[in-house]
Amino acid sequence: MTMKNKMVSNFLLPVDGPETFARTARLMGMVDAGLGSRIEKVSLLHVMAGKYLSTHMANVDVRTEFILASELFKRLKKQHIREQIAPKMQEAEQLLRKAGVRAPIDILIEDGEPVQRIAAIAGGYSTIIMERRGLSPMKEVLVGSVTAGLLHRDIHASVYLVGRIEGKTPCPACCCLIPVDGSVHGNAAVAEAAVLLGGYGSTVKEVILVHVLDASRYGEEVSQGKIPAKAGDLFLAEARKMLLDGGMPENIISEVVRFGDPATVLAEEINKRPSCLVFMGRRGRNAVREIFMGSVSRRIVHRCPDHFVALVTAP
C-alpha cells in the first residue's frame, strides 16, 4: 500500500465513556460517509488506568508481593471489565453505527497510563479521533490532559480533534479551511484534505486556502533578497493543484492572503466561519518547547475550541 493510500485508512478512537463520545461518533460518521470502503477498520480503545485497582486496594495489604499477578486481582480485573467497561464500549459502538459508520469496528481494552498506551497503540493507525478538554496551554502542561499529552508525542498518526459545537450543525466538511505555508507538514495537510474531501462530491461547498505573510520574518526575508508574496503565490498554486487532482471542483476553492501573526490571522479566519473543518500540519514538539517557542497549530486548537481540527503528520 502506498503512503497516499495509507492516509485516513484505519482509525483509533479513545473512549472515556459514551456520555462524551457522541460528537466523536458524529465526526467518524462524517468521515465514513466520504471514504466508504477505503476505511479498513475502526478501533474503540479504553484505557482503564488502574481504576479497578483503586476500587479495591483499600482492603488489601499493598505490601503483598506480586499483587498484580495474583488470582484475586485477575478476577477483579475481569469483573470490572465485564460489569463496568464492556457495556460502555458496546454503547459507544452503537453510537458509531447510529452515526452511519459502516466500517468494521473492534473494541480494545487496555490497562496502564492513558497517554503512553494510546501513543503505543497509535503506531498501527493512520488517524486518531478524540475529544479535547478546554484547558489553557499552561494548565495542560502542569495538570495534564490525554489530548495534550498525545499532541506532544512523536506519533505518526494524524489527530482529529472534535469540535464543541452542540446541536444540529451543517456537516463540518461543507466548509474547510487549510493554512498553506509550503512546508512538508503543511503540504501533508493539503494532501490529506484532498483524499478526504474528494469522496464528498457536492457536499463540500467551500474550501479556503489561507496563506499568512509572517510579520516576524517578513523584513528578514526581504533583506535576503526573497519575495515573500511571490513564494506565497507558489505555495497556494501547489495546494490548489493538489485539491484539483483529488477531485475538488475549481469553483469552490478560494484563496486568502494576509499579513500578520500566523496564529492570530488564522484564528480570525476560522472564527468567521461558525462550522468548518480545519486541516493543519502538525510538528512533533515537547510541551515545554511549545510553551516558550510557540506553535501555530497549538494556538489554533485553543483559540478555536468549537471547530473540528485535523492535525496532520507528514509521512
C-alpha positions in Angstrom: 0.0 0.0 0.0 1.4 3.4 -0.9 1.8 6.3 1.6 -1.1 8.1 -0.1 -3.3 5.0 0.3 -2.4 4.7 4.0 -3.9 8.1 4.7 -7.2 8.0 6.6 -7.5 4.2 6.2 -7.8 3.0 9.8 -8.9 4.9 12.9 -8.3 4.7 16.6 -11.0 6.3 18.8 -10.1 6.6 22.5 -13.3 6.3 24.6 -13.7 7.6 28.2 -17.4 7.0 28.3 -20.4 7.1 25.9 -21.7 10.3 27.5 -18.7 12.2 26.0 -18.5 10.1 22.8 -21.5 11.4 20.7 -19.6 14.2 18.9 -16.7 11.8 18.2 -19.2 9.3 16.7 -20.7 12.1 14.6 -17.3 13.1 13.1 -16.4 9.4 12.5 -19.7 9.0 10.7 -18.9 12.0 8.5 -15.5 10.6 7.7 -17.0 7.2 6.8 -19.6 8.9 4.5 -16.7 10.4 2.5 -14.3 7.5 2.5 -16.5 4.4 2.4 -14.7 1.2 1.6 -11.3 3.0 1.9 -11.6 2.6 5.7 -10.1 -0.7 6.8 -11.2 -0.7 10.4 -12.3 1.5 13.3 -11.0 0.6 16.8 -12.6 1.8 20.0 -9.9 2.0 22.8 -10.5 2.3 26.5 -7.5 2.5 28.9 -8.5 1.6 32.5 -5.6 3.4 34.1 -5.8 1.1 37.1 -9.3 2.2 38.1 -10.2 -1.4 39.1 -7.2 -1.4 41.4 -8.1 1.8 43.2 -11.6 0.5 43.9 -10.2 -2.5 45.9 -6.8 -1.6 47.2 -8.1 -0.1 50.5 -8.9 -3.6 51.6 -5.6 -5.2 50.5 -2.1 -5.2 52.1 -0.3 -3.2 49.4 3.0 -4.8 50.6 1.8 -8.2 49.3 4.4 -9.4 46.7 3.2 -9.9 43.2 -0.2 -8.4 44.0 -1.0 -7.6 40.3 -0.3 -11.1 39.2 -2.5 -12.7 41.9 -5.6 -14.6 41.0 -7.6 -12.2 43.2 -6.7 -9.2 41.0 -7.1 -11.1 37.8 -10.7 -11.9 38.9 -11.3 -8.3 39.9 -10.0 -7.0 36.6 -12.2 -9.4 34.6 -15.2 -8.4 36.7 -14.5 -4.7 36.3 -14.3 -5.1 32.5 -17.4 -7.2 32.3 -19.6 -5.0 34.6 -18.2 -1.5 34.0 -16.3 -1.2 30.8 -17.8 -3.6 28.3 -21.3 -2.1 28.5 -19.9 1.4 27.9 -17.9 0.2 24.9 -20.9 -1.5 23.4 -22.9 1.7 23.8 -20.1 3.6 22.1 -20.2 1.1 19.2 -23.9 1.6 18.9 -23.4 5.4 18.7 -21.0 4.8 15.8 -23.5 2.7 13.9 -26.2 5.2 14.6 -23.9 7.9 13.1 -23.6 5.9 9.9 -20.3 4.1 10.3 -20.3 1.1 8.1 -16.6 0.1 8.5 -15.6 -2.9 10.7 -15.4 -2.0 14.4 -13.3 -3.7 17.1 -13.0 -3.0 20.8 -9.7 -2.7 22.6 -9.5 -2.6 26.4 -6.0 -1.8 27.9 -4.6 -1.2 31.3 -2.0 1.4 32.1 -1.2 5.1 31.8 -3.6 6.5 29.1 -1.2 8.7 27.1 1.5 6.0 27.0 -0.9 3.2 26.0 -2.7 5.3 23.3 0.6 6.5 21.9 2.0 3.0 21.8 -1.1 1.6 20.0 -1.4 4.6 17.6 1.6 3.3 15.6 -0.7 0.9 13.8 -3.3 3.5 12.8 -3.4 6.4 10.3 -5.7 8.5 12.3 -6.8 9.2 15.9 -10.1 10.9 16.6 -10.7 12.2 20.1 -12.4 14.8 22.3 -10.4 17.6 23.8 -10.6 19.4 27.2 -11.0 23.1 27.5 -7.7 23.7 29.3 -5.3 26.6 28.8 -1.9 25.7 27.3 -0.1 26.2 30.6 -2.7 24.3 32.6 -2.4 21.4 30.2 1.3 21.2 30.8 1.0 21.5 34.6 -2.2 19.5 35.2 -2.1 17.1 32.3 -4.5 16.1 29.6 -4.6 13.0 27.5 -5.2 15.0 24.3 -2.3 17.4 25.1 -0.1 14.6 26.0 -0.7 12.9 22.7 -0.1 16.0 20.7 3.4 16.4 22.3 4.3 12.8 21.5 6.1 11.8 18.3 3.3 9.7 16.9 2.9 9.3 13.2 -0.9 9.2 13.1 -2.9 12.3 12.3 -5.0 13.6 15.2 -8.6 14.8 14.5 -9.9 16.9 17.4 -13.7 17.1 17.8 -15.3 20.5 18.0 -17.6 21.5 20.8 -20.5 22.8 18.7 -23.7 21.4 20.2 -26.9 20.5 18.4 -27.5 20.2 14.7 -25.0 22.0 12.6 -24.0 21.5 8.9 -21.6 18.8 8.1 -18.1 20.1 9.1 -16.9 19.1 5.6 -19.2 21.6 3.9 -16.7 24.2 4.6 -13.0 23.6 5.0 -10.1 25.9 5.8 -6.4 24.9 5.1 -3.4 27.0 6.1 -0.8 26.9 3.4 2.9 27.6 4.0 4.8 25.4 1.6 6.3 23.3 4.4 6.3 19.5 4.4 3.8 19.4 7.2 1.5 21.9 5.5 1.6 20.0 2.2 0.7 16.8 4.1 -2.4 18.5 5.5 -3.4 19.6 2.0 -2.8 16.1 0.6 -5.0 14.5 3.4 -7.7 17.1 2.9 -7.7 16.2 -0.9 -8.1 12.5 -0.1 -10.9 13.0 2.5 -12.9 15.7 0.7 -12.6 14.0 -2.7 -15.2 11.5 -1.5 -17.9 14.0 -0.6 -18.8 15.4 -4.1 -21.3 18.2 -3.9 -21.4 18.1 -0.1 -18.3 20.3 0.0 -19.4 23.9 -0.7 -16.2 25.8 0.0 -12.5 25.2 0.5 -10.4 28.2 1.7 -6.7 28.2 1.3 -5.1 30.7 3.7 -1.5 32.0 3.4 -0.2 34.3 6.0 2.9 36.5 5.3 4.6 36.2 8.7 5.2 39.7 10.1 8.0 38.5 12.3 10.0 37.1 9.4 9.0 39.4 6.6 11.7 42.1 7.0 14.5 39.4 7.3 13.3 37.6 4.1 13.1 40.8 2.1 16.7 41.8 3.3 17.9 38.4 2.0 16.5 39.2 -1.5 13.5 37.0 -1.1 10.0 38.0 -2.2 7.6 36.5 0.4 4.4 37.3 -1.6 5.7 35.6 -4.7 6.6 32.5 -2.7 3.1 32.5 -1.2 1.6 32.5 -4.6 3.6 29.4 -5.5 2.5 27.7 -2.3 -1.1 28.4 -3.0 -0.9 27.3 -6.6 0.7 24.0 -5.4 -2.1 23.5 -2.8 -4.8 24.3 -5.4 -3.4 21.7 -7.8 -3.3 19.0 -5.1 -7.0 19.7 -4.4 -7.9 19.7 -8.1 -6.1 16.4 -8.6 -8.1 15.0 -5.7 -11.3 15.8 -7.5 -12.3 19.2 -6.0 -14.2 21.5 -8.4 -12.2 24.6 -9.0 -15.1 27.0 -8.4 -15.3 26.1 -4.7 -11.7 26.8 -4.0 -10.8 30.3 -2.8 -7.6 31.9 -1.5 -6.9 34.4 1.3 -3.6 36.1 1.7 -3.0 38.3 4.7 -0.1 39.9 6.6 0.5 39.5 10.4 1.0 36.9 13.1 0.0 33.5 11.6 -1.9 32.1 14.6 -3.8 35.4 15.1 -4.7 35.7 11.5 -5.7 32.1 11.1 -7.9 32.2 14.2 -9.7 35.2 12.8 -10.3 33.5 9.5 -11.5 30.3 11.2 -13.9 32.0 13.6 -15.5 33.9 10.7 -17.0 30.5 9.8 -19.1 29.0 12.6 -18.9 25.5 11.3 -15.8 24.3 9.3 -13.2 21.7 9.3 -9.6 22.9 9.6 -6.7 20.9 8.2 -3.2 21.8 9.6 0.2 20.3 9.5 1.5 19.0 12.9 5.1 19.2 14.1 6.2 16.9 17.0 7.4 19.1 19.8 7.6 18.6 23.5 5.3 20.6 25.8 7.9 23.0 27.3 9.3 23.9 23.9 5.8 24.7 22.6 5.0 26.9 25.6 8.2 29.0 25.2 8.7 28.9 21.4 5.1 28.9 20.3 3.2 26.6 17.9 0.6 27.8 15.4 -1.3 24.6 15.5 -1.4 24.5 19.3 -2.6 28.1 19.5 -5.4 27.4 16.9 -6.6 24.4 19.0 -7.0 26.6 22.0 -8.4 29.7 20.2 -11.0 27.7 18.1 -12.5 25.2 20.6 -15.8 24.9 18.7 -14.2 23.8 15.4 -13.1 20.4 14.2 -9.4 20.5 13.7 -7.3 17.8 11.8 -3.7 17.9 12.8 -1.9 16.0 10.1 1.5 14.4 10.5 3.8 14.4 7.5 4.9 10.9 6.3 
